[in-house]
Amino acid sequence: MAEMGLRERKKRQTWNAIFRAAVELFGERGFDDVSVAEIAERAGTSKMTVFNYFRTKEDIVLGPMEEHLTDPAAIAAGRAPGEPVVAAFRRVFLERLAARAPETGLNDDPALLRVINLVKESPALAARLYLFSLRGEHLLAAALDERGPGAHDVRAPVDSAAVRELRESDPVDLRARVAAGQVMSLWRALQSENFRLVIVHGSADAAYPHAVAAAEIGFDLLERGLGDYGAR
């Protein structure tokens, strides 16, 4: 067991080294002007090792975000008996704010800020992030409709064909699709607001009380629209 723990730690260290080297280089010279070989050299590893961890340069940038693809569906599926959907997401979002979780936007790691800027500057990254968001929303709708999402590989390419396949599968109840869209829209709005708050206040810790206040406002508004939807 100790050997497995060491192996996993080394894999995580290599993953982090590649990710941070890539983000640094992309920030210095732009996403399109950096090669995988240069990323490997900066990370102190080989080009083959980079491809063992990431299939493409886009995977390096968006991989940390895409690890959370199934989070919304898991939150919906794991809510307590009688707990409405909005209440479950409010609870989890506030918990993650307190932990300064990157997916809330309340995180001042320079690497995260570089990723945000990269996505803004790269149409390819922005398009992929949009498709990823659609995929997560579909999985959430399926969970709200109490359907399994079917065979699903989190690491499968998030492209237009994948999203089309999801949309053309058995239709999910309209109420579940609307609720999923509203919940994910609020989460994205709060992420964006928290990125702004970190910049305005200088750190995640200083921005925290303002982020909590923003979350309460957002979830209060959402609760007025969805009410006790999903309580079971």
C-alpha positions as CSV (number, residue, x, y, z in Angstrom):
1,M,0.0,0.0,0.0
2,A,2.9,2.4,0.8
3,E,4.4,1.7,-2.6
4,M,1.1,2.5,-4.3
5,G,0.9,5.7,-2.3
6,L,4.4,6.8,-3.5
7,R,3.6,5.9,-7.1
8,E,0.4,8.0,-7.0
9,R,2.3,10.9,-5.4
10,K,4.9,10.8,-8.1
11,K,2.3,10.7,-10.8
12,R,0.6,13.8,-9.3
13,Q,3.9,15.6,-9.0
14,T,4.6,14.9,-12.7
15,W,1.1,16.0,-13.7
16,N,1.5,19.3,-11.7
17,A,5.0,19.9,-13.2
18,I,3.7,19.5,-16.7
19,F,0.6,21.7,-16.1
20,R,2.5,24.5,-14.4
21,A,5.3,24.5,-17.0
22,A,2.7,24.6,-19.8
23,V,0.7,27.4,-18.2
24,E,3.9,29.5,-17.6
25,L,5.0,29.1,-21.3
26,F,1.5,29.8,-22.7
27,G,1.4,32.9,-20.5
28,E,4.8,34.0,-21.8
29,R,4.4,33.4,-25.5
30,G,0.8,32.5,-26.2
31,F,-1.0,29.1,-26.5
32,D,-0.4,28.6,-30.2
33,D,3.4,29.4,-30.1
34,V,4.4,26.8,-27.6
35,S,5.3,23.2,-28.6
36,V,4.8,20.0,-26.5
37,A,8.6,19.5,-26.7
38,E,9.1,22.9,-25.0
39,I,6.6,22.1,-22.3
40,A,8.5,18.8,-21.7
41,E,11.8,20.6,-21.4
42,R,10.4,23.2,-19.0
43,A,8.8,20.4,-16.9
44,G,12.0,18.4,-16.8
45,T,10.4,15.4,-18.5
46,S,10.1,13.8,-22.0
47,K,7.6,14.6,-24.8
48,M,6.3,11.0,-24.5
49,T,5.7,11.5,-20.8
50,V,3.6,14.6,-21.6
51,F,1.5,12.7,-24.0
52,N,1.1,9.9,-21.4
53,Y,-0.7,12.4,-19.2
54,F,-2.3,14.7,-21.8
55,R,-3.5,13.9,-25.3
56,T,-3.3,17.5,-26.5
57,K,-2.2,21.0,-25.4
58,E,-5.9,21.8,-24.8
59,D,-6.1,19.0,-22.4
60,I,-3.2,20.5,-20.4
61,V,-5.0,23.8,-19.9
62,L,-8.6,22.5,-19.4
63,G,-7.8,19.2,-17.7
64,P,-8.2,20.5,-14.1
65,M,-11.6,21.9,-15.0
66,E,-12.7,18.8,-16.8
67,E,-11.9,16.7,-13.7
68,H,-15.1,18.3,-12.3
69,L,-17.3,17.4,-15.2
70,T,-19.6,15.1,-13.2
71,D,-19.6,17.2,-10.0
72,P,-23.0,18.9,-10.6
73,A,-24.7,15.5,-11.4
74,A,-23.1,14.1,-8.2
75,I,-24.4,17.0,-6.1
76,A,-27.9,16.4,-7.4
77,A,-27.7,12.7,-7.0
78,G,-26.3,13.0,-3.5
79,R,-28.8,15.5,-2.0
80,A,-30.4,14.6,1.3
81,P,-34.0,13.2,1.4
82,G,-36.4,16.2,1.1
83,E,-33.6,18.6,0.1
84,P,-34.5,20.7,-2.9
85,V,-32.0,21.0,-5.7
86,V,-31.3,24.7,-5.0
87,A,-30.7,24.0,-1.3
88,A,-28.2,21.3,-2.2
89,F,-26.2,23.4,-4.6
90,R,-26.2,26.4,-2.2
91,R,-24.9,24.1,0.6
92,V,-22.1,22.6,-1.6
93,F,-21.1,25.9,-3.2
94,L,-20.8,27.6,0.2
95,E,-18.7,24.7,1.5
96,R,-16.4,24.9,-1.5
97,L,-16.1,28.7,-1.0
98,A,-14.9,28.1,2.5
99,A,-12.3,25.7,1.1
100,R,-11.3,28.2,-1.6
101,A,-12.0,25.5,-4.2
102,P,-10.8,26.6,-7.7
103,E,-14.1,25.6,-9.3
104,T,-15.9,28.4,-7.3
105,G,-13.6,31.0,-8.8
106,L,-12.5,32.0,-5.2
107,N,-8.9,31.0,-5.6
108,D,-5.8,33.2,-6.0
109,D,-3.4,30.6,-7.3
110,P,-1.5,32.4,-10.1
111,A,-1.7,29.3,-12.3
112,L,-5.5,29.5,-12.2
113,L,-5.5,33.2,-13.1
114,R,-3.2,32.4,-16.1
115,V,-5.6,29.7,-17.2
116,I,-8.5,32.1,-17.2
117,N,-6.6,34.6,-19.3
118,L,-5.6,31.8,-21.7
119,V,-9.2,30.7,-22.2
120,K,-10.2,34.4,-22.9
121,E,-7.4,34.8,-25.5
122,S,-7.9,31.4,-27.3
123,P,-11.0,30.8,-29.4
124,A,-10.2,27.0,-29.5
125,L,-10.0,26.8,-25.7
126,A,-13.1,29.0,-25.2
127,A,-15.1,26.7,-27.6
128,R,-13.9,23.6,-25.9
129,L,-14.8,25.0,-22.5
130,Y,-18.3,25.9,-23.8
131,L,-18.8,22.3,-25.1
132,F,-17.6,21.0,-21.7
133,S,-20.1,23.1,-19.9
134,L,-22.9,21.8,-22.2
135,R,-21.9,18.3,-21.4
136,G,-21.9,18.8,-17.7
137,E,-25.3,20.5,-17.9
138,H,-26.7,17.5,-19.8
139,L,-25.4,15.1,-17.1
140,L,-27.0,17.2,-14.4
141,A,-30.3,17.2,-16.2
142,A,-30.2,13.4,-16.5
143,A,-29.5,13.2,-12.7
144,L,-32.4,15.6,-11.9
145,D,-34.6,13.4,-14.1
146,E,-33.3,10.4,-12.1
147,R,-31.8,8.8,-15.2
148,G,-28.4,7.4,-15.4
149,P,-26.2,9.3,-17.9
150,G,-25.3,6.0,-19.6
151,A,-21.8,4.8,-20.4
152,H,-19.7,7.9,-19.8
153,D,-15.9,8.4,-19.9
154,V,-14.9,11.6,-18.2
155,R,-11.7,11.7,-20.3
156,A,-13.5,11.2,-23.6
157,P,-13.0,14.1,-26.0
158,V,-15.5,16.9,-25.4
159,D,-16.3,17.9,-28.9
160,S,-19.4,18.8,-31.0
161,A,-20.0,15.1,-31.9
162,A,-20.0,14.1,-28.2
163,V,-22.5,16.9,-27.4
164,R,-24.7,16.0,-30.4
165,E,-24.8,12.4,-29.2
166,L,-25.8,13.4,-25.7
167,R,-28.6,15.7,-27.1
168,E,-29.9,13.0,-29.4
169,S,-30.1,10.3,-26.7
170,D,-33.5,9.7,-24.9
171,P,-35.0,13.1,-24.1
172,V,-34.8,14.3,-20.6
173,D,-37.8,15.9,-18.9
174,L,-38.0,19.6,-19.9
175,R,-38.2,20.7,-16.2
176,A,-35.0,18.9,-15.5
177,R,-33.3,20.6,-18.5
178,V,-34.5,24.0,-17.5
179,A,-33.4,23.5,-13.8
180,A,-30.0,22.2,-14.9
181,G,-29.5,25.2,-17.2
182,Q,-30.5,27.7,-14.4
183,V,-28.2,26.0,-11.8
184,M,-25.2,25.9,-14.1
185,S,-25.8,29.5,-15.3
186,L,-25.7,30.7,-11.7
187,W,-22.6,28.7,-10.9
188,R,-20.8,30.3,-13.9
189,A,-22.0,33.7,-12.9
190,L,-20.7,33.3,-9.4
191,Q,-17.4,32.0,-10.7
192,S,-17.0,35.1,-12.8
193,E,-18.0,37.3,-9.9
194,N,-15.5,35.6,-7.7
195,F,-12.6,36.0,-10.2
196,R,-13.5,39.7,-10.1
197,L,-13.7,39.9,-6.3
198,V,-10.2,38.3,-6.0
199,I,-8.7,40.9,-8.2
200,V,-10.5,43.8,-6.5
201,H,-9.7,42.7,-3.0
202,G,-6.3,41.3,-3.6
203,S,-6.7,37.8,-2.3
204,A,-9.2,35.0,-2.0
205,D,-9.3,35.4,1.8
206,A,-10.1,39.1,1.6
207,A,-12.7,38.4,-1.1
208,Y,-14.4,35.5,0.8
209,P,-17.1,37.4,2.8
210,H,-18.1,39.2,-0.4
211,A,-18.2,35.9,-2.3
212,V,-20.5,34.5,0.4
213,A,-22.8,37.5,0.1
214,A,-22.9,37.2,-3.7
215,A,-23.7,33.4,-3.5
216,E,-26.5,34.1,-1.1
217,I,-28.0,36.7,-3.4
218,G,-27.7,34.4,-6.4
219,F,-29.2,31.3,-4.7
220,D,-32.0,33.4,-3.2
221,L,-32.9,34.5,-6.7
222,L,-32.7,31.0,-8.0
223,E,-34.8,29.6,-5.2
224,R,-37.6,32.1,-6.0
225,G,-37.7,30.6,-9.5
226,L,-37.2,26.9,-8.8
227,G,-38.7,26.8,-5.3
228,D,-38.6,23.3,-3.9
229,Y,-38.0,21.6,-7.2
230,G,-36.4,18.2,-6.8
231,A,-37.3,17.7,-3.2
232,R,-38.0,14.0,-2.8
